[in-house]
Amino acid sequence: MNDYRGMKKWRPFASMPEQYTGLQEVINKQAEVPQPLLTEEQMEQINFTLIEALHANKQVYLTYYKNGQRVTQTGFIQFVDSLGNLFVFIDEVFELKNKMRLSELIDVRFV
């Protein structure tokens, strides 16, 4: 009777942690997208939406650019500083405060 309990399954592409990390970096690089360039009108609309969401305490879908990816979260705007190029967003899931740059924003819409 053969006993296979002590044998480990061979994983050719993840046999060494360094190899796995390197492969994951290559996969992540291939999934990257360039940051979209917004028009002046789009940036103004985003700013107006942020300020309205702040004053009316409305929930928003926030899409931003981070590490080569488009990320969308749902939550509330707590603070907006247009001149300082930043705002504070509280995400719905973990209720964490996220300080972000306005220049990272791609889109803001009401839920």
C-alpha positions in Angstrom: 0.0 0.0 0.0 1.4 3.4 -1.0 1.5 6.2 1.6 1.2 9.7 0.0 0.6 11.6 3.2 4.1 12.8 3.6 4.5 14.0 0.0 4.0 17.6 -1.1 2.3 18.5 -4.3 4.7 19.9 -6.9 3.9 23.5 -7.9 6.1 24.4 -10.8 5.4 28.2 -10.9 5.3 28.8 -7.1 8.0 26.5 -5.9 10.1 29.4 -4.6 8.6 32.4 -2.9 10.8 34.7 -4.9 9.5 33.2 -8.2 5.9 33.6 -7.1 6.5 37.3 -6.1 8.2 37.9 -9.5 5.4 36.3 -11.4 2.8 38.3 -9.5 4.6 41.5 -10.3 4.6 40.7 -14.0 0.8 39.9 -13.9 0.1 43.1 -12.0 2.1 45.2 -14.5 0.1 43.7 -17.4 -3.1 44.7 -15.7 -2.1 48.3 -15.2 -3.9 51.0 -17.1 -2.8 54.6 -17.7 -4.4 57.3 -15.6 -7.2 59.0 -17.6 -6.7 62.6 -18.3 -9.8 64.7 -17.3 -11.0 67.9 -19.0 -11.4 71.1 -17.0 -15.2 70.6 -17.2 -14.9 67.0 -15.8 -12.7 68.3 -12.9 -15.2 71.1 -12.2 -18.1 68.6 -12.2 -16.3 66.3 -9.8 -15.5 69.2 -7.5 -19.2 70.3 -7.5 -20.4 66.7 -6.8 -17.9 66.4 -3.9 -19.0 69.6 -2.3 -22.7 68.7 -2.7 -22.1 65.2 -1.3 -20.3 66.8 1.7 -22.9 69.4 2.5 -25.9 67.1 1.9 -24.2 64.1 3.5 -25.0 62.0 0.4 -23.3 58.7 -0.3 -21.2 58.5 -3.4 -19.5 56.1 -5.7 -15.9 57.3 -5.8 -13.6 56.1 -8.6 -9.9 56.9 -8.3 -6.6 55.9 -9.8 -4.1 54.1 -7.6 -1.0 52.0 -8.5 -2.0 51.6 -12.1 -5.6 50.5 -11.3 -9.1 52.0 -11.3 -10.6 51.6 -7.9 -14.3 52.2 -7.0 -15.6 52.5 -3.5 -18.8 53.6 -1.9 -18.9 56.0 1.1 -19.2 59.6 2.3 -17.1 62.7 1.8 -16.0 64.3 5.1 -13.7 67.1 3.9 -12.9 68.9 0.7 -10.0 71.3 0.1 -10.0 72.3 -3.6 -7.0 74.7 -3.2 -5.0 72.1 -1.3 -5.8 69.3 -3.8 -7.2 66.9 -1.2 -10.3 65.5 0.4 -11.2 63.0 3.1 -13.4 60.0 2.2 -15.0 57.6 4.6 -15.5 54.2 2.9 -18.7 52.3 3.6 -17.2 48.9 4.2 -14.6 49.6 6.9 -15.6 53.1 7.8 -12.0 54.2 7.6 -10.9 57.8 6.8 -9.0 58.0 3.5 -7.1 61.2 2.8 -6.7 61.4 -1.0 -5.6 63.9 -3.7 -8.2 65.4 -5.9 -5.9 64.7 -8.8 -6.3 60.9 -8.3 -10.1 61.1 -8.9 -11.6 59.8 -12.1 -15.3 60.0 -11.3 -17.7 60.8 -8.5 -21.4 59.8 -8.7 -24.3 59.8 -6.2 -25.5 56.3 -5.1 
